[in-house]
């Protein structure tokens, strides 16, 4: 089971490198090339009443978990979504997936309507019961591009045009709202059985790895 975990390294790309980031990626000696079409990713994050998922991340707890609803394309309408439970152990992570089809979301959706909609459409009782102890706290949306090394062992994703929306109790969840047009995040993802020293890839990037959580940063921005 441990071999199913993957490693992740994150880079917050300085503004001065954003215009040529794709040239930097393609010029890496591991010969990364684009492997999937650009698309928009949307997430709704869930946390308990004490915000323990957020606290574990901020406190740097080595073992932590995160629960989110993810879908692609338009933010609103009838969506095909997946509930993801992401478990982190230090620098490695693993995801569990549960599909939920025909979920309805609109600008008027709130904490209660989102949970009610999931309970009606989700067929997994474990997820339904888990969500009863949680609440939706944040909607974020961003664009992503995908790259893979020539040996198919390392993937790179680049996320940009980040938007964050607070999910309120009674009003629609596009207020408060924050837009990060000048923030760009790059991630390296690879299996833990990858034998090549990953530093030999990272040394060609003119910026350093750093901790960054879209959930934590987005939550802080809309709750200031």
Secondary structure, 3 states (H helix, E strand, C coil): CHHHCEEEEEEECCHHHHHHHHHHHHCCCCCCEEEEEEEEEEEEEEECCCCHHHHHHHHCCCEEEEEEEEEECCCCEEEEEEEEEEEEECCEEEEEEEEEEEEEECCCCCHHHHHHHHHHHCCCHHHHHHHCCCEEEEEEEEEEEEEECCCCCEEEEEEEEEEEEECCCCCCCCCCEEEECCCCEEEEEEECCCCCCCHHHHCCCCCCCCCCCHHHHHHHHHCC
